[in-house]
């Protein structure tokens, strides 16, 4: 199956986590494979998830649809520098169980 092929290929690659600047205001999550290494950034996904959950805390009366809409609007407003700052604060506050 395709999933099994993807998982097999994953086992052959090196994944490098790094920040990838947006292109034309659109977040970049990964670049194509280059020499067995795939650079990826979790930053936009993490910021989106955190903002979404914080909005739920700030406005428990809002519907899921409203929260999703607000999250999208806020994400579009963030610059690359602001995303980096957000991610740095996320990493500082991350409780990884250690």
C-alpha positions as CSV (number, residue, x, y, z in Angstrom):
1,X,0.0,0.0,0.0
2,X,1.0,3.6,-0.4
3,X,1.2,4.1,3.4
4,X,3.6,1.2,3.8
5,X,5.8,2.6,1.0
6,X,5.8,6.0,2.8
7,X,6.7,4.5,6.1
8,X,9.4,2.4,4.5
9,X,10.9,5.5,2.9
10,X,10.7,7.4,6.2
11,X,12.9,4.8,7.7
12,X,15.6,5.6,5.1
13,X,15.6,9.4,5.5
14,X,17.0,12.0,7.9
15,X,14.5,14.6,9.1
16,X,15.9,18.0,9.9
17,X,13.7,20.3,11.9
18,X,14.3,23.9,11.0
19,X,12.3,27.1,10.5
20,X,11.3,27.6,6.9
21,X,10.3,31.2,5.9
22,X,6.9,31.7,4.4
23,X,6.5,32.2,0.6
24,X,4.1,34.9,-0.5
25,X,2.5,34.9,3.0
26,X,1.8,31.1,2.8
27,X,3.5,28.9,5.5
28,X,6.1,26.4,4.3
29,X,6.0,23.1,6.2
30,X,8.6,21.2,4.4
31,X,10.9,21.2,1.4
32,X,11.3,18.5,-1.1
33,X,13.8,15.7,-0.3
34,X,17.4,16.7,-0.9
35,X,20.0,14.0,-0.7
36,X,18.1,11.9,1.8
37,X,17.3,14.7,4.1
38,X,13.8,16.4,4.4
39,X,13.8,19.8,6.2
40,X,10.5,20.3,8.0
41,X,9.1,23.0,10.3
42,X,6.5,22.2,12.9
43,X,6.2,25.9,13.7
44,X,3.0,26.8,11.8
45,X,1.1,23.7,13.0
46,X,2.1,24.3,16.6
47,X,1.3,28.0,16.5
48,X,-2.1,27.2,14.9
49,X,-2.9,24.5,17.5
50,X,-1.9,26.7,20.4
51,X,-3.7,29.8,19.2
52,X,-6.8,27.6,18.6
53,X,-6.8,26.2,22.1
54,X,-6.0,29.6,23.7
55,X,-9.0,31.1,21.9
56,X,-11.2,28.3,23.3
57,X,-10.0,29.3,26.8
58,X,-10.5,33.0,26.2
59,X,-13.9,32.5,24.6
60,X,-15.6,29.3,25.7
61,X,-18.9,30.7,24.4
62,X,-17.6,30.7,20.8
63,X,-18.5,27.8,18.4
64,X,-15.8,25.6,17.0
65,X,-16.4,27.2,13.6
66,X,-15.8,30.7,15.1
67,X,-12.7,29.6,16.8
68,X,-11.4,28.1,13.5
69,X,-12.1,31.3,11.7
70,X,-10.4,33.5,14.3
71,X,-7.4,31.1,14.4
72,X,-7.0,31.4,10.6
73,X,-7.3,35.2,10.7
74,X,-4.7,35.4,13.5
75,X,-2.3,33.0,11.7
76,X,-2.5,35.1,8.5
77,X,-1.4,38.2,10.5
78,X,1.7,36.6,12.0
79,X,5.0,37.5,10.3
80,X,7.9,35.0,10.1
81,X,9.6,36.8,13.0
82,X,6.4,36.7,15.1
83,X,6.1,33.0,14.4
84,X,9.7,32.4,15.5
85,X,9.0,34.4,18.7
86,X,5.8,32.4,19.3
87,X,7.7,29.1,18.8
88,X,10.5,30.2,21.1
89,X,7.9,30.9,23.8
90,X,6.2,27.6,23.1
91,X,9.5,25.7,23.5
92,X,10.3,27.6,26.7
93,X,6.9,26.6,28.2
94,X,6.9,23.0,26.8
95,X,6.5,20.4,29.5
96,X,8.1,17.3,27.9
97,X,7.6,15.2,31.0
98,X,11.3,15.3,32.1
